[in-house]
Amino acid sequence: MFKDFITNAAMLVTSFFIIGQLFKDYRLRPSSSWKMKAALGVCFGLQGILLMIYSVRLNESVIVDLRHIPTVVAAMQGGPVSAVVSAFIITSGRIGLFGPSHSSIVAAILMLLIGITCGILAGRKGMSLRRFLLLNTVAMLYVSVAVSMNLHFHDLQQIASVLACHWVISTVVGLLSVYAFLYIVRAHESTRRLQESEARYKRLITASPDATFVLSQDLIVFINEKGVRMLRAAARKELLGRSIYDFFHPDNRNTAWTYCQDIRSGKAQPELIEHKLVCLDDTEIIVELSVSPTVYKGNAALLVTLRDITGRKTTERQLQEALSLLQKLSDLDGLTGIANRRKLDEHLAKAWSHCAANRSPLSVIMFDVDHFKAYNDSYGHLGGDEVLRTIALAANAVLLQKSHFIARYGGEEFACILAEVGATGAYESAEAIRIAVERLALPCKPSDENQYVTVSLGLASLVPDASAPPEQLIDLADKALYQAKAEGRNRTVCYGSADEAAG
């Protein structure tokens, strides 16, 4: 008898596995649709019939087996509907397989009571081992009554032996079967959730505005439509199976490879980095790239997200160029095109600090246009502006040869800064400016002294003291300029001693 029960138990566990496989794509729970519950009840009912085929025969009309366990499980998994349907099918099978008799009628009625009672007790609470123990106990009470009634209480020792064996095997095998069934159901549920998660994730990736790649062993195994367009491919098949590093620019291919390996090994954390890619049509683009570890179809993989920032980088470069131009324009005098007063103050402060640190001389030349007011009155402001522009260009050409600095100081006055140049060198540069302006031969009717426009120049030179203000050098050169004008204009005067400077 024990051997027959073990066969029944093996059939029970095997059939639970088959039912689990049949319903792997469906959620089995008390809240499922009634059609699903009915289908589940049918499967458990057929399982009960199978168990009856391999039942333990006590006499010509009395059999025992584990047929109640499918109904108990049906009650927990599908509620009253599944329990009653399975009990009804098992009842029909009991009468159909072994014919109508007192024993089969009693067994059938009690089987229906098991289905109804367990279905009500199980309710909508779902399946657990503890709940199975409760329902199995209730079912076994009915089974015990049926066995006792069918054996007519003639042989109490046989009844006790059968029921003891039945209770033990029913409990142990039932727990094992339910555990296996729970494991199968939960495994299918986890797989289904994973598949749903992957499908949802894939939909998000497909709809993403960024190019998204999934790499397995550095080969592209998935790419969304944005990525296909970004790499200028006609279809996904042109990209799938190719190494991602084929598309990195040779200048940063090794860097990209190292970064991906560090992400895969956990040495680096995902971050946005810029890389240059080469598309299938040899177009070069700049992308913002992020790499993170992921799982694709159950295997470790890398998720690569790319955003084409070529347009943004171009805009940034153009903006930077515009800002540089704006900065340059803000440093220039709008009329003459040379540096303005603000740039002069900035350059003088830097030159003062540099020469003070190196204990080298610093010279400043101040010059302006002789009789400019009279010229302006005679030729008009447009004529005066043109003269200032022409003189500024000529003076700038002289100083550029030696990388010196010139700026419009204000009105018709200009200032030149000569770093690491003493009084003698500064005097030579000042005279070169004066002569260059003279050679322009700009007509000057208002002047009785000269028939052409001339300039007067004053210069000062010293070794700067870091604690003193640099403006003092401007003041000294300005005093020398006034002296040059007082002495007759069209000349250069060095503050302190013009003759010494000239010599």
Rosetta blueprint (number, residue, H / E / L):
1 M L
2 F H
3 K H
4 D H
5 F H
6 I H
7 T H
8 N H
9 A H
10 A H
11 M H
12 L H
13 V H
14 T H
15 S H
16 F H
17 F H
18 I H
19 I H
20 G H
21 Q H
22 L H
23 F L
24 K L
25 D L
26 Y L
27 R L
28 L L
29 R L
30 P L
31 S L
32 S L
33 S L
34 W H
35 K H
36 M H
37 K H
38 A H
39 A H
40 L H
41 G H
42 V H
43 C H
44 F H
45 G H
46 L H
47 Q H
48 G H
49 I H
50 L H
51 L H
52 M H
53 I H
54 Y L
55 S L
56 V E
57 R E
58 L L
59 N L
60 E L
61 S L
62 V L
63 I E
64 V E
65 D L
66 L L
67 R L
68 H H
69 I H
70 P H
71 T H
72 V H
73 V H
74 A H
75 A H
76 M H
77 Q H
78 G H
79 G H
80 P H
81 V H
82 S H
83 A H
84 V H
85 V H
86 S H
87 A H
88 F H
89 I H
90 I H
91 T H
92 S H
93 G H
94 R H
95 I H
96 G H
97 L H
98 F H
99 G L
100 P L
101 S L
102 H H
103 S H
104 S H
105 I H
106 V H
107 A H
108 A H
109 I H
110 L H
111 M H
112 L H
113 L H
114 I H
115 G H
116 I H
117 T H
118 C H
119 G H
120 I H
121 L H
122 A H
123 G L
124 R L
125 K L
126 G L
127 M L
128 S L
129 L H
130 R H
131 R H
132 F H
133 L H
134 L H
135 L H
136 N H
137 T H
138 V H
139 A H
140 M H
141 L H
142 Y H
143 V H
144 S H
145 V H
146 A H
147 V H
148 S H
149 M H
150 N H
151 L L
152 H L
153 F L
154 H L
155 D L
156 L H
157 Q H
158 Q H
159 I H
160 A H
161 S H
162 V H
163 L H
164 A H
165 C H
166 H H
167 W H
168 V H
169 I H
170 S H
171 T H
172 V H
173 V H
174 G H
175 L H
176 L H
177 S H
178 V H
179 Y H
180 A H
181 F H
182 L H
183 Y H
184 I H
185 V H
186 R H
187 A H
188 H H
189 E H
190 S H
191 T H
192 R H
193 R H
194 L H
195 Q H
196 E H
197 S H
198 E H
199 A H
200 R H
201 Y H
202 K H
203 R H
204 L H
205 I H
206 T H
207 A H
208 S L
209 P L
210 D L
211 A E
212 T E
213 F E
214 V E
215 L E
216 S E
217 Q L
218 D L
219 L E
220 I E
221 V E
222 F E
223 I E
224 N L
225 E H
226 K H
227 G H
228 V H
229 R H
230 M H
231 L L
232 R L
233 A L
234 A L
235 A L
236 R H
237 K H
238 E H
239 L L
240 L L
241 G L
242 R L
243 S E
244 I H
245 Y H
246 D H
247 F H
248 F E
249 H L
250 P L
251 D L
252 N L
253 R H
254 N H
255 T H
256 A H
257 W H
258 T H
259 Y H
260 C H
261 Q H
262 D H
263 I H
264 R H
265 S H
266 G L
267 K L
268 A L
269 Q L
270 P L
271 E L
272 L L
273 I E
274 E E
275 H E
276 K E
277 L E
278 V E
279 C L
280 L L
281 D L
282 D L
283 T L
284 E E
285 I E
286 I E
287 V E
288 E E
289 L E
290 S E
291 V E
292 S E
293 P E
294 T E
295 V E
296 Y E
297 K L
298 G L
299 N E
300 A E
301 A E
302 L E
303 L E
304 V E
305 T E
306 L E
307 R E
308 D E
309 I L
310 T H
311 G H
312 R H
313 K H
314 T H
315 T H
316 E H
317 R H
318 Q H
319 L H
320 Q H
321 E H
322 A H
323 L H
324 S H
325 L H
326 L H
327 Q H
328 K H
329 L H
330 S H
331 D L
332 L E
333 D L
334 G L
335 L L
336 T L
337 G L
338 I L
339 A E
340 N L
341 R H
342 R H
343 K H
344 L H
345 D H
346 E H
347 H H
348 L H
349 A H
350 K H
351 A H
352 W H
353 S H
354 H H
355 C H
356 A H
357 A H
358 N H
359 R L
360 S L
361 P L
362 L E
363 S E
364 V E
365 I E
366 M E
367 F E
368 D E
369 V E
370 D L
371 H L
372 F H
373 K H
374 A H
375 Y H
376 N H
377 D H
378 S H
379 Y H
380 G H
381 H H
382 L H
383 G H
384 G H
385 D H
386 E H
387 V H
388 L H
389 R H
390 T H
391 I H
392 A H
393 L H
394 A H
395 A H
396 N H
397 A H
398 V H
399 L H
400 L H
401 Q L
402 K L
403 S L
404 H L
405 F E
406 I E
407 A E
408 R E
409 Y E
410 G E
411 G L
412 E L
413 E E
414 F E
415 A E
416 C E
417 I E
418 L E
419 A E
420 E L
421 V L
422 G L
423 A H
424 T H
425 G H
426 A H
427 Y H
428 E H
429 S H
430 A H
431 E H
432 A H
433 I H
434 R H
435 I H
436 A H
437 V H
438 E H
439 R H
440 L H
441 A L
442 L L
443 P E
444 C L
445 K L
446 P L
447 S L
448 D L
449 E L
450 N L
451 Q L
452 Y E
453 V L
454 T L
455 V E
456 S E
457 L E
458 G E
459 L E
460 A E
461 S E
462 L E
463 V L
464 P L
465 D L
466 A L
467 S L
468 A L
469 P L
470 P L
471 E H
472 Q H
473 L H
474 I H
475 D H
476 L H
477 A H
478 D H
479 K H
480 A H
481 L H
482 Y H
483 Q H
484 A H
485 K H
486 A H
487 E L
488 G L
489 R L
490 N L
491 R L
492 T E
493 V E
494 C E
495 Y L
496 G L
497 S L
498 A H
499 D H
500 E H
501 A H
502 A H
503 G L
